[in-house]
Amino acid sequence: MSKKATSVFTAFTFILILCSFVSSYSSDEINQEHKIEGKIVYNKKKQSIALSWPAFGVSGNYVITRGGSRLASNFVSLGSTSKLTFTDNKPNAAKYENYYKVTRNGISIIISLEGQIFGSNMYFYDRKYEKAETARKEINSQFGTIGLGGSNGEWTTKRQAYYFKANVNGQTYDSGGSGSASSATANAIELGFYAHIGGLGKVPEAVKLGAVFTRPHLSGGANATCTFWRSMENVTVMRDFAWTVSQSTSARRMSIESTSKYISDVGKDNFWGSGGFIADTHYTSSRPNWAGQQQWYTRNATFPAGSGAMGGSYSMVWQGCINPPKADDTNAPISTTPIIREKPFLFIDDDGEYKVFVPAWQKDRVGVSWSATAMGKGKIQDLLTDWYVAKAGDTDVEINNALKAGKNIFFSPGHYALNAPIQVNRKDAILLGAGIASVTLEPTEKNTWGCIYADDKDGIIIAGLLMDSFNSTTYQVRIGAEDANADHVANPILLTDITCRVGGVQSKNIQIHTSMQINSNNVVGDHFWLWRADHGSQSGGNARWLRDRCKNGLIVTGDDVTLYALFAEHYQEYEVLWLGERGRTYFFQNEPPYDAPNQASWSSQGGKVEGYSAFKVANTVKEHHSIGLGSYAVLTGTDGKVNKKNGFEIPNRPGVKLEKMCITRFAGTGNILDVINGIGGSTATGVKRVALYNNGTGLQPFDEEFELPNRESYPRYIIMDK
């Protein structure tokens, strides 16, 4: 093991203690502070904008000024009025470049079309009207104040997204700086919990940022194992991109002109993380190095030519990449991505209107989906005509009615507390979240099914959402009913950037059967984190084992399901249970539950086998092929005598194949005793690997019946189309 890998191994013992220092969750955060809100109406025919607002202040006229953006350097005076209305007959030609400040007695409110459409948790920046430094200062101030304790705000329900409009006349959003993004001299944007950066141009080169950094908050910045829940897309980073993250973090559709030697240099040689995911990204001048990361999945990225190591201690999968590292024990380059559809994204079109680009399906792809001048293959949808923009406070009735009316749903950043599942029941429907928007079910007598139910329809897309659990439910996400059997090969279902979280934030007991069940055929999953929380704002140990109950992270019964970048951790039985045929998984990361109290409470196959394997392919399956799987023992919250027999279990059939498997122990006294089917060796003596298993040399697992959620879990009071 390398020196860096050793530092990851030894330092991981402290993760549980360090991650436990979090502020307690407060339900008061759900209630946003009262704000004075105005209304704005754009008259396209008259080229005028009418404003109205509720009364505020004590006396005197309301003074009206206008800027081209919310943080514009200059606001011009338009006049004053004693009324609660005002009409601007000569607004700026681009309707979204009109921000009105209404002031009375020292109190000011801002009224804009963007604010009215997207709500208060989306922040827009326009270099045409603002200084380059303006956005960076505001985002960094948010980083220090949003959530509970700023950088340590893991359990806040606040969400935010920062959208940058395309640069004009050669300008950029870089105010200058030097050194790596983590240094004070870099003038970097620091992206915090539950935050998203998006470019509103057609291609990444349309929005150029300076340096971007995600600051770990553990071990003085050396430990990024709890740096979760943030994302970036469709921008260029000019100077340094230090994406110092672990699970549930997504960087997509980016151009990286420069990057640090390491993904982070905060902790120097002692840095460690548990990431991560990057896709559809072009590194133009230097090869990144994920040194200190336990594992990483990279898809359809382009790197400069080179032969140097690119980091990683245990499992690194590079799929459909140009100039990836060479294959070795740690690195698994896979030549193509067999089928993929990139995540939809918001942008401003040439006509000045907000649109959503929905990329096309592609097969056997290598490299990025876009060029410096072209968006790539796909369709453009108009936001105002084809979509319903949801804002925190919207109900399940409003969202489901919009879906039934043929609208797609854009979830602006927020925490959506619903009283019934979101029902996706038509072909090509899209749910798209911004700012790590989260969906949870409030405790009601009718609400025991789950957060999102998708019917067995072609072309459904669910993207960018966090499913939380403040209530006991059967599922968190279910795709297709139990009898789903439609053929979606011509137009598969896409699930992308999905997080399911069990525990961590609620104080009451909850019980969930399965975080996600995929019953439909021809489903593609592109980056999941399914997480029964190993730490949180409530006490852990045996209390967590009994309080935060969930059997399975993922059950797959559908055929021809393909998953990229699957992270599943700490569930109480099989973390991934695969029953469908011809399944494929490219990269899998797992840790077993920390908190199984004793072996008797955590044994599988009728009590004959110690623990539950992380990735279980049922004995009935005839064909399956997965590559790049890791399971890492952290059996700490136990009586000291809990082990897991196998990291992975599959039937001894020639058509069922697993490649590039790895197990090791990070902390605790318990071990994984074998890699797969009783072979490969124990983590008691270090890292163990099996390069390929498909020849039946190990023990066939015992036949068993699996307890699956049944049809009674279906929400019968909501009628679904057939």
Buried (B, 14 or more C-beta within 10 A) or exposed (E): EEEBBEBBBEBBEBBBEBBBEBBEBEEEBBEBEEEBBBEBEBEEEEEBBBBBBEEBBEEEEBBBBBBBBBBBEEBEEBEBBEEBEBBBEEBBEBBBBBBBBBBBEEEBBBBBBBBBBBBBBBBBBBBBBBBBBBBBBBBBEBBEEBBBBBBBBBBBBBBBBBBBBBBEEEEBBBBEBEBBBBBEEBBBBBBBBBBBBBBBBBBBBBBBBBBBBBBBBBBEBBBBBBBBBBBBBBBBBBBBBBBBBBBBBBBBBBBBBBBBEBBBBBBEEBBBBBBBBBBBBBBEEBBBBBBBBBBBBBBBBBBEEEEEBBBBBBBBBBBBBBBBBEEEEBBBBBEBBBBBBBBBBBBBBEEEBBBBBBBEBBEEBEBBBBEEEEBBEBEEBEBEEBBBBBBBEBBBEBBBEBBBEEBBBBBBBBBBBBBBBBBBBBEBBBBBBBBBBBBBBEEEEEBBBBBBBBBBBBBBBBBBBBBBBBBBBBBBBBBBBBEBEBEBEEBBBBBBBBBBBBBBBBBEEBBBBBBBBBBBBBBBBBBBBBBBBBBBBBEBEBEBBEBBBBBBBBBBBBBBBBBBBBBBBBBBBBBBBBBBBBBBBBBBBBBBBBBBBEBEEBBBBEEEBBBBBBBBBBBEBEBBBBBBBBBBBBBBBBBEEBBBBBBBBBBBBEEBBBBBBBBBBBBBBBBBBBBBBBBBBBBBEEBBBBEEBBEBEBBBBEEBEBEBBEEEBBBEEBEBEE
